[in-house]
Amino acid sequence: MSAAPTIRVMIVDDHPMVRRGLAAFLKVHRDLELVGEAGDGQEALRLCEQAQPDVVLMDLMMPGMSGGETTRAIREKCPGVRVVALTSFQDKDLVREAMEAGAISYLLKNVTGSELAEAIRAAHIGRSTLAPEALQALVQTASEGPKIGYDLTSREQEVLALIVEGLSNPEIAERLVVTRSTAKAHVSNILSKLGVSNRGEAIRVALENRLVR
């Protein structure tokens, strides 16, 4: 019988003690090899291109570039890499963000060592592993229907952010280097998609639903 292939694993977490614990865990599994550690999203992107891991263990709550943003960037630059979200949080928005960003699995940090090892092996061959809490959050999200603002284009998201900043249509046009009529059309589309009648309501909906940073 041939030996199981070695799975190259990278750890991304802003807490050194967590990285140290995960590194120690990986050492006891002969088929799992630690090829890199990163403390933030930017470092993770650089290291991912260099180390070429098979699986990334991704913390979601990091300062600066979030785990969701890092996951999306890694999947764009290194599409063959599988990302396993590993976090202490089970918030449904966090679950949805991670899965939409391209994470194949979502686990809580209270997972056992054997469960984590199996999740890494599963991710390597393209199988998803979801913590029960994450699965429940996804089911709940699906039953609620599409999130408000889901159909905003990237340009409309930019315009919405400027509306929240308090810019008028002419100021938006100047900022984005478009005509005033184009800016007005974008604003009109945003109000329609958000189901509101004025800019004040659009700002309220945007902030309540975290549609802008």
FENMOHU-V656123 format. One record per residue. N is the residue number from 0. SS is DSSP state (H for helix, E for strand, L for the rest). PHI is phi as a letter, one per 40 degrees, with the letter a starting at -180 (none if undefined). Layout:
BEGIN
n | ss | phi
N | SS | PHI
N | SS | PHI
END
This chain:
BEGIN
n | ss | phi
0 | L | none
1 | L | c
2 | L | c
3 | L | c
4 | L | c
5 | L | c
6 | E | b
7 | E | c
8 | E | b
9 | E | b
10 | E | b
11 | E | b
12 | L | a
13 | L | c
14 | L | b
15 | H | d
16 | H | c
17 | H | c
18 | H | c
19 | H | c
20 | H | c
21 | H | c
22 | H | c
23 | H | c
24 | H | c
25 | H | c
26 | H | c
27 | L | c
28 | L | b
29 | L | c
30 | L | c
31 | E | b
32 | E | b
33 | E | c
34 | E | b
35 | E | i
36 | E | b
37 | E | b
38 | L | c
39 | L | a
40 | H | c
41 | H | c
42 | H | c
43 | H | c
44 | H | c
45 | H | c
46 | H | c
47 | H | c
48 | H | c
49 | H | c
50 | H | c
51 | L | f
52 | L | c
53 | L | c
54 | E | b
55 | E | b
56 | E | c
57 | E | b
58 | L | c
59 | L | c
60 | L | c
61 | L | b
62 | L | c
63 | L | g
64 | L | c
65 | L | c
66 | H | c
67 | H | c
68 | H | c
69 | H | c
70 | H | d
71 | H | c
72 | H | c
73 | H | c
74 | H | c
75 | H | c
76 | H | c
77 | L | b
78 | L | c
79 | L | c
80 | L | c
81 | E | c
82 | E | b
83 | E | b
84 | E | c
85 | E | b
86 | E | a
87 | L | c
88 | L | b
89 | L | b
90 | L | d
91 | H | c
92 | H | c
93 | H | c
94 | H | c
95 | H | c
96 | H | c
97 | H | c
98 | H | c
99 | H | c
100 | H | c
101 | L | h
102 | L | c
103 | L | c
104 | E | b
105 | E | b
106 | E | b
107 | E | c
108 | L | c
109 | L | c
110 | L | c
111 | L | c
112 | H | d
113 | H | c
114 | H | c
115 | H | c
116 | H | c
117 | H | c
118 | H | c
119 | H | c
120 | H | c
121 | H | c
122 | H | d
123 | H | c
124 | L | b
125 | L | g
126 | L | b
127 | L | c
128 | L | b
129 | E | b
130 | L | c
131 | H | d
132 | H | c
133 | H | c
134 | H | c
135 | H | c
136 | H | c
137 | H | c
138 | H | c
139 | H | c
140 | H | c
141 | H | c
142 | H | c
143 | H | c
144 | L | g
145 | L | c
146 | L | c
147 | L | d
148 | L | g
149 | L | c
150 | L | c
151 | L | c
152 | L | c
153 | H | c
154 | H | c
155 | H | c
156 | H | c
157 | H | c
158 | H | c
159 | H | c
160 | H | c
161 | H | c
162 | H | c
163 | H | c
164 | H | c
165 | L | g
166 | L | c
167 | L | c
168 | H | d
169 | H | d
170 | H | c
171 | H | c
172 | H | d
173 | H | c
174 | H | c
175 | H | c
176 | L | f
177 | L | b
178 | L | c
179 | H | c
180 | H | c
181 | H | c
182 | H | c
183 | H | c
184 | H | c
185 | H | c
186 | H | c
187 | H | c
188 | H | c
189 | H | c
190 | H | d
191 | H | c
192 | H | c
193 | H | c
194 | L | g
195 | L | b
196 | L | b
197 | L | a
198 | H | c
199 | H | c
200 | H | c
201 | H | c
202 | H | c
203 | H | c
204 | H | c
205 | H | c
206 | H | c
207 | H | c
208 | L | b
209 | L | f
210 | L | c
211 | L | b
212 | L | c
END
